């Protein structure tokens, strides 16, 4: 019973402390399945061996485990079966019996009481592998040698005839459940990947190129030594839709639902899931959803005078001039208006009296007028020389006041509708559901009456692509003024969890979780994101939407400067005419 003792001690390695209480209980619990044909003496002998160190659960095969209604359901971790012959074991019935609790990563030990041949054992283990169970051992008793023999099966090993699958004996010194997933010997795994910059880049839609999601698939393939059986299409990820016969439609995760692939390489949003066909890779990382809106037309440079910074300077200048005019009027100066305009335009008072107090008063006002005008002129030059100013929508409040219709995916609409933030919840009233992101972008650029919800990194990539396209057009047509038509709101709509999707009972999920956990904890995922936005796309992640200064911008700046100069000349002319008229009146009454 050396093997029996090892089996019973296998799940007692975790320290029994308070923090491990919830982990230890399900791992140490054993589900025991007994065939009625088995000799009662053998049954009692095996049962007593396990009962000494592990809790035992016996259940009638007619009582199925009820369907789990929550997202994280309890799974079976250790199952022991005692049968008379291998033909009595029905892997499909086991899976049906355990229902949601069936775990392809569970450790399974099957005791066979009668003598058996190797072919029957191999067929038994192959049947479990067909149901995605890989950690399965068969235990038999050799009457001639009076010893227990343990068999295991590796479905990935390539034999001489190029067929896969090898049955082997496990010695008492070896691990009963060796890690068969550390080397898949080039076994093909179906992975769906669709072009979606910046995180998925494919070569002619047939081979992996670059990007965070592509790098994760490459790392998995190298770490586990499997071949990527790429499933893709000429459509990009934003517009790829699968329509089912029942009338429902899905995005890329429809590949798993329709059994086109086993793993979705494009990272997707993690959500409460009522689909029994899919599971999620753990851990997850944060991403953001932003709103892309049509961009407003650029304002002429002269309007930049009334922006926040210039507006304050203008207000201070005119307040000071009004104060000066009031002071001069109180002093009885008949040329108060002319002196005020002269100070504003030329920083002079004209004629200054001989009194020291009057000189100090005038010099002080000239000094402060010079300071204010210098600030104003500096701000004016900065605004005129800057790129065009677009009074774009940048906040959720401003978006709600606009007449734009928000086009979202279904899961995004559910988040908006159930949000506790009033500004976000109100947007659900203005939102319509459309899974095709590409169609939304076309409507936005054509009709300019809709806005689209887009994943943050992909939105940054779209803006970078537009900038590059505009730059190329400006090189070809230097006299044509071209501006970007789409703008990313500075305030994100919301943040969410992002991960990968696999099919139900995916035997490789536990291994993929380990690698994803390492990449997230060590910052490799974040590094890949930065590489995608920086080196690979030649762009820097920034919230700024400023356009580069070019010839068209300089032309607009010169035009605005000319308008400002014309306005100043008009004011000067009016002041000169007023001054001349005042002098003529003085001569007539003199």
Buried (B, 14 or more C-beta within 10 A) or exposed (E): EEBBEBBBEBBEEEEEEEEEEEEBEEBBBBBBBBBEEBEEEBBEEBBEBBBEBBEEEEEEBEEEBEEBEEEEEEBBBBBBBBBBBBEBBEBEEBBEBBEBBBBBBBBBBBBBBBEBEEEBBBEBBBBBBEBBBBBBBBBBBEEEEEEBBBBBBBBBBEEEEEEBBBBEEBEEEEEBBEEBBEBBBEBEBBBBBBBBBBBBBBEEBEEBEBBBBBBBBBBBBEBBBBEBBBBBBEBBBBBBBBEEEEEEEBBBBBBBBEEEBBBBBBBBBBBEEEEEBBBBBBBBBEBBBBBBBBBBEBBBBBBBBEBEEBEEBBEBBEEBBEEBBEBBEEEEBEBBBBBBBBBBBBBEBEEBEEEEEEEEBBEEBBEBBEEBBEBBEEBBEEBBBBBBBBEBBBEBEBBBEBEBBBBBBEBBBBBBEEBEEEEBBBBBEBBEEBBBBBBBBEBBBEEBEBBBBBBBBBBBBBBBBBBEEBEEEBEEEEEEBBBBEBBBBEBBBBEBEBBBBBBBBBBBBEBBBEBBEBBBEEEBBEEBBBBBBEEBBEBEBEEEBEBEEBEBBEEBBEBBBEBBEEEEEEEBEEBEEBBEEEEEEEEEEE
